[in-house]
Amino acid sequence: MVNWEEWTSFYDGTYYEMSDIPAMNLNEGGVSRQDLIDWVQNVGHGIDYVIVIKKSRRNYNVVFQCDRGGVYRSTKNSTRNAGTKKINCPFKLQGRYTASGDSWNVKMVCEMHNHQPALFLEGHPYPRRLTEDETRLVEDLLEKNVKPKDIVSTLKKQNVNNLSTIKTIYNADEKIRRTKRGDKSQMQVVMEFLEHNDFVHESRANASTNELEDLFFAHPKSLEIWRAFPHVVLMDGTYNTNRYKLPLLEIVGVTPTNMIFCIAFVYMHKEKKPNYTWALDCLKSLMDGCMLPRVIITDRELALMNTYNSVCNVPNFRIN
């Protein structure tokens, strides 16, 4: 058991006015709820403990606990032995607002921890949270296509006490995207993106359920390069590497200087001949009478190999 000496230097288990604590500055008026929260957490961070709000009645009562307090309760029916940071740490601190003095009374309910101070606060989610200003900065940098690792470096240069990791940036990016998406489905966002950025795209849906099954899209500049260098094309599919859990067919071209460039991408719900036929028909329609590829390189996908000859009907073509 670890005695939190820094806390007991201020508290002995009785009520104290916040104005009695030298760490708080009350020269400009009363202490707000946010002032109380900031003070508690800053003192905790100073001695390598993370204090979070357990429960709260806004502007009336706030109960704090260690972030390792409580017991993990799984919300999933799984037999997997999941790890958790929660070890039922007993530390508890309570703040109660008094309207007469426009201040907060603070009581140390339990000053003990059942674990050592954290060696690295980066391992705790709460200290890694971004402030409102940092969130706006991250959003602005993401819109400018700055890499997450460079965003982390920028945050730490502006605030040496910032504990964000690259995972923090990924989480912030997902939250920002979710906010912008609003009530739109993920596929509606994709279609809107393709329309807004002038992608050439085709799609088809299931006749009975109206669910999207196949989606073909290509950027106009990629097609311009392909029409200049149409001779060699590489086609390959990836599996379970996207959130839609659909096979993704990548169509790539090669220049005479051995530079690789993307031509088109196709989401398909099945890797069958009818799906490949539809995808290659979409690709063929974009050639505008230009020469079709003479060499196709693939990983011996038989359905794709058989489909290409029947769709494109190129004599003496070669598939590797």
C-alpha positions, 0 to 999 in steps of 0.5 A: 500500500502506498501512502500519498504523502503529497495529498496528506500534507494538505488533507487529514480526512476532514473538510477543507476550503479550497481557499486554504490550499496554497496551490489555488489562486482565488484572488479573482473570485470563486473556484469553478468546477473546472478549476477543481478538476484541473487542480486535482488532476495536476497534483496527481500528475505531479506525483505520477498518479492519474485521477479521473472523475468517478461520478458527478452532479454537475456544479454540485458534487464531484467524486474522484478516483484513481484510474486504476480503481474499480473492477473490469466488467466485460460487455462481450460474451467471450471466454478470452482472458482480457487484460485490464488496468483496473485493480480496484484501487481504493483511492477516493476524493470528494469535492462538494460545492457550497453556494454560500461561499462560492467555493468547493469543500474537498474531503479525502475519503481514502488516501491510499493506493494499492499500486506504485506510481506510474513510471510512464503516464503515456500508458494511461489513456486519460493523460493522453487526451487532447485539449480543445486547442490541440484537437483543432490543431490536429484537425487542421494538420490532418486536412493538410495530409501531415503524417500522424508521427509529425503531428505528435512531434508538433504537439510535443514542441508546443507543449513539453508536457503533452503525453500524446502518442501516435494512437492518440492521433489515429483516435482523434482522426476517427472521431473527427471523421465520425463527426463530419460524417454525421448521420451518413452511412460509411458508403454514402461518405465514400460515394460523396468523396468520389463525386466531389473529387471527380473520380470515374466510378461505377457501382451495382447493387443487389436487386433484392436487398439494394445493398452495394456489391461491386464498386469500380473507381479510377481517377481521371489523371491515372487514366490519362497516364494509362492511355499513354502507357497501356502495354503492361498491367498488373492485377491483384486482389487483397483480402480482409484489409479494409473495413468493408471486408470485401476483396479489393482488386488493384489494377496497376500500370507500368511506364517504360522507366519501370515506374508503377502507377495506379489505374483503378480499384474495384471492391467486389463481393465475390471473386467469381467470373461474373464479378471480374467480367463486370470490373473489366467491362468498366475498365475497357469502357475507359480506354476510348479506343486506345490500345488494350494491354498486351501483357497481364501480370497476376498471381494465377487467378484463374477466374481473372485470366479466363475473364480477360480473354473473353472480355477484351478479345486481344489476340496473342496476349500474354498472362503471367 
